[in-house]
C-alpha cells in the first residue's frame, strides 16, 4: 500500500533539495554579481562554478522528480502542474547560470557610475526569485498561505522593471561618451538580470492558480 | 434447469457489479488515484465477503415485501429487474438495482393477486429518501473533519495524498463489503424462498443454503466488477460536483457507513438495547446514497458547482426505475405463465394461511453440483490471484532493474 512505500518520502526530500538548489543558486548569483562589479574575477569564476554545479544538480533532481511522479502515479490530479512548476523553477537557475556565463564570456566594462545601480538591480531581481522560494515550499505544506507570500514577488518584480528601465534610460540618454556597441552590450546584460525576475513572476502566476485549485 | 433459473439473478448480479462498483471505487479510479486492477480485485473480494457474512438482514425485509413462491416467478422478476438496470445503464441513465427489484416484486404481487405489505414498502421507500439525506449529513461532517485535519497538520501535499490513496483503498474495501452485505438481497433475495440446499461443510465452518446462494450472487457481482465496471468508473469522477481526492474518500466513506448501518443487525440490536428504535434492515440503493453524499459536499462548498440538470435526470430515473421494472415484470410474468406454461407463483391467501413455497429442496445431487461449482470457482479464483501476484512481482522487478540501469547510464 502507498503508505508503506518510501517513494513519497524520497520525493519530498528531492523536492526540498531541488528548491534548496534554486535558493542557493540565487544567493551565489548575488555574490557573483558583487564580485564582478568589484572586479574580483577569481571570486566571480568560483561563484560561476558553484552555480554550474547547482544547476546540474537541479536538472538531475528535476528529471528524478518527474520520473517518480509519473511512474508511481503521485498526485495524479495536480501532477502536470507540479511538473510544470518544477520546470519553471529550473528555468530560473538556468537563467542565473546563463546570465553569469554571458557576463563571463563578454566581460563587459561597467562604468563606475553604474556599479551601484546594477548591483541593486541584481539584488532586487534575485530578491524576486528568493521570495518565490518560500511560496513554492508553502504550496506543498500550507497552500492557504501561498498567495500572501506571492505579494512580495510581485512587488520586487515591478521594482526590478522600474530599475532596469531607469538604468537603460540613463545609459542611452545620459552616457554620451559610450559607443552604441557598449550601450547595447550593457542593455543585454541588464535584460539577462531582469529575466530572472520575469521568470519568478511567471512561476508566481502559475503557483497562485495552483494554490487556488488545491484549496477549493 | 434449476441452475438455468438462477441465470437471471446472476445477470442482475453482473449488472449490479458493473453499475454499483463505480459508486465505491469510481472516484478513486476516475481520478487515477487507484488503478482499476487494484480496485477491481479489492472490490470483488470485499463484495463476496459482505454478501456471505452479512447478507441475510436486508434479504429478510425484501422477503416480507413479496415471498416469491415459485422459482419461475423469481427468475422472471430478476430478469425484469436486470433488463431494466442494463437498459438504463446502456442509455447512461442513473439507475438503482434496489428500486428495480422492488418494482419487480410489486409487479409480481399485482400479477399473482398478493397484497403488498405496505409497512415493508413504506420502510423501503422511506430509506430511499433517508439514505441520501443521512449520506449528505455524514459526508458534510466527515469532510469538515478531514479539511480541519489537513489545515492544522500542515502535512506535505505528497504525504497527504499518500494517506488519501491508502484511505481510498480501505474505505473502498469497506464500501464494497457494505455493498455486498446490503445489495445481495436485490440479487438473490427473490430466490431464497425457492431454494433449500444442504449446508456446505468446509471443515472449519459450514456455509448455509442462503449463504451458498449469496456466494454465487457475490461471484456474479465480482464478475460484473471485473468485466464491465471500468467504463462506468472512468466516467463517474466529477459528474455532479468535481471532487478532490479527499472529497472522494469522504463520499465513499459516508456511503459505506450508510449501507453498513442499514445491513448491520448487530448495530440495530445495540440501538434497541440503549432504548432507541431499531434500524430497519433494508436494501438501500448505493447509487442514491452516493448522490446524497456528493450533494452534501457540493452544498458545503456553496452549491455553486452542483450540476442541477444532472440531478433532475437522476430524480426522473428514481421515479421511472421501479415503474418500468414493475411493468416489465408484470408483462413478463404474463408471457412466462401463459406461453411457456411455467409456474410463476400464486396467491398465498387463496392457498391457505401459510405460504406454500415450491422449493428446489433437499436434492442431494443439486447440493453436490452447487458445492463443486462454488468450490471450483473459488479455487480457480485463488489460483488466478496467485498467478497475478507472481506476474506483478516479475513486472515490478523488471521495471526496477531498467530504472537502475537508466540512472546508472545517466551518471
Interface residues (C-beta under 8 A of the other chain):
Chain A: X1 X2 X3 X5 X8 X11 X12 X15 X60 X63 X64 X67 X71 X73 X74 X75 X76 X77 X78 X139 X140 X141 X142 X143 X144 X214 X216
Chain B: X31 X32 X33 X35 X151 X154 X155 X156 X157 X158 X159 X161 X162 X163 X165 X166 X169 X244 X245 X301 X399 X403 X407 X410
